[in-house]
Amino acid sequence: MATAHDHDHSDRSGAALTAAAERALVGAGEQWTTMRAAVFSALTSFDKPASAYDVTDAVSTAQGRRVAANSVYRILDLFVANNVAMRVESANAYLANAHPDCLHDCIFLVCDTCGRATHVDDDQLSARIRETARATGFRPEKPVIEVRGRCGDCAAPAAAAMRSIDSAGTKR
């Protein structure tokens, strides 16, 4: 169960998301350069986590010139370090953070069928994970939890197919 927060936690998109990302980066003492804006724009254009190479290709296409992948990697790492983007570790891919002004541990629900990842904020779960780690003498820096499975859109057809088989009297 997600915990309520005392700040704006609405998911942003479009110009509002870009403005929030820029504020977060500038607030951290970094510059919002044309290249960083281009990488962020490319990252937000994907409907599922994107690899650095996907982002590089999107920026290259948008700019009409080849952009170096190592530059994009550095920018993505900067975005992750400043909460502007999140990294889905198991997919080696990135998502724009829909609320970069809000710090939370990364909890992802990753669909193995379509590749989409849903970020979930649950401060109680995060606190419990951190407490458990500390109880063993471990010092947690930034917990990342990824749950792999099927999203509702992908699970629904499979469930319907199973109901169809069951209603036809076929044994599983």
C-alpha positions in Angstrom: 0.0 0.0 0.0 1.5 3.3 -1.1 2.0 5.9 1.6 0.5 9.4 1.3 3.0 12.3 1.1 2.9 15.9 2.1 4.0 17.2 -1.3 2.8 17.2 -4.9 3.2 13.6 -6.1 1.2 13.7 -9.3 2.8 12.1 -12.3 3.8 14.8 -14.8 4.1 14.5 -18.5 5.0 16.8 -21.5 6.3 20.3 -20.7 5.4 20.0 -17.0 7.7 16.9 -16.7 10.5 18.6 -18.6 10.2 21.7 -16.4 10.3 19.6 -13.2 13.3 17.7 -14.5 15.1 20.9 -15.4 14.3 22.4 -11.9 15.7 19.2 -10.2 18.9 19.2 -12.2 19.5 22.9 -11.8 18.6 22.7 -8.1 21.3 20.1 -7.8 23.9 22.5 -9.2 24.0 21.0 -12.7 23.3 22.7 -16.0 20.3 22.0 -18.2 22.1 22.0 -21.6 20.7 21.5 -25.0 22.1 18.0 -25.2 20.7 17.1 -21.8 17.3 18.4 -22.9 17.5 16.3 -26.0 18.4 13.2 -24.1 15.5 13.8 -21.6 13.1 14.4 -24.5 14.1 11.2 -26.2 13.8 9.3 -22.9 10.3 10.6 -22.4 9.3 9.5 -25.9 9.4 5.8 -25.0 6.4 4.0 -23.4 8.6 1.5 -21.7 12.2 1.5 -20.3 14.7 2.4 -23.0 18.3 1.3 -23.2 21.0 3.9 -23.6 21.4 2.8 -27.2 17.7 3.3 -27.9 18.0 6.8 -26.4 21.2 7.5 -28.5 19.4 6.4 -31.7 16.4 8.6 -30.9 18.6 11.7 -30.2 20.7 11.0 -33.3 17.5 10.8 -35.4 16.1 14.0 -33.9 19.3 15.9 -34.4 20.0 14.5 -37.9 23.5 13.5 -36.8 25.2 10.7 -35.0 25.5 11.3 -31.2 28.1 9.4 -29.2 26.6 6.7 -27.0 29.1 7.4 -24.2 27.8 11.0 -24.0 24.3 9.7 -23.6 25.4 7.1 -21.0 27.0 9.9 -18.9 23.9 12.1 -19.2 21.6 9.2 -18.2 23.9 8.4 -15.2 23.7 12.1 -14.2 19.9 12.0 -14.5 19.7 8.9 -12.3 22.1 10.4 -9.7 19.8 13.5 -9.6 16.5 11.7 -9.6 15.5 12.9 -13.0 15.5 9.3 -14.4 15.4 5.8 -12.9 17.3 2.8 -14.0 15.5 -0.6 -14.3 18.5 -2.7 -13.4 17.3 -6.1 -14.7 16.5 -4.6 -18.1 19.6 -2.3 -18.2 17.2 0.4 -19.3 16.0 3.8 -18.1 12.7 5.6 -17.4 12.1 9.3 -17.0 11.1 10.0 -13.4 7.5 11.4 -13.5 8.1 13.2 -10.2 11.8 14.1 -10.0 11.2 16.4 -7.0 10.2 13.4 -4.8 12.9 11.0 -3.5 11.9 7.4 -3.1 13.5 4.0 -3.4 13.0 2.3 -6.7 10.2 -0.3 -6.7 9.4 -1.5 -10.2 6.8 -3.9 -11.6 8.4 -5.2 -14.8 6.2 -7.0 -17.4 8.1 -9.9 -19.1 5.6 -9.8 -22.0 5.5 -6.2 -23.2 8.5 -4.8 -21.3 6.7 -2.0 -19.6 7.8 -1.1 -16.1 5.6 0.6 -13.5 7.2 2.6 -10.7 5.5 2.1 -7.4 6.1 4.3 -4.3 5.6 2.5 -1.0 7.4 4.2 1.8 6.4 1.5 4.3 7.9 -1.3 2.2 11.0 0.8 1.6 11.4 1.5 5.3 11.0 -2.2 6.1 13.7 -3.2 3.6 16.0 -0.6 5.0 15.3 -1.7 8.6 15.9 -5.3 7.7 19.2 -4.4 6.0 20.4 -2.4 9.0 19.5 -5.2 11.4 22.1 -7.4 9.6 24.7 -4.7 9.9 24.3 -3.7 6.2 24.1 0.0 5.3 21.5 0.5 2.5 22.3 3.3 0.1 19.5 3.0 -2.4 17.3 -0.1 -2.5 16.0 -1.2 -5.8 13.2 -3.8 -5.9 12.1 -5.3 -9.2 9.1 -7.7 -9.4 9.0 -9.5 -12.8 5.7 -10.9 -14.1 2.8 -9.8 -16.4 1.1 -6.4 -16.3 -2.7 -6.2 -16.3 -2.9 -5.7 -20.1 -0.8 -8.7 -20.8 -2.2 -10.9 -18.1 -5.9 -10.3 -19.2 -5.6 -12.2 -22.5 -3.8 -15.1 -20.9 -6.5 -15.3 -18.2 -9.3 -15.1 -20.8 -7.6 -17.9 -22.8 -7.5 -20.0 -19.6 -11.2 -19.3 -18.9 -12.0 -20.2 -22.5 -10.2 -23.6 -22.1 -11.9 -24.2 -18.8 -15.4 -23.4 -20.1 -14.8 -25.8 -23.0 -14.3 -28.6 -20.5 -10.6 -29.1 -21.4 -8.4 -30.1 -18.6 -5.3 -28.2 -17.8 
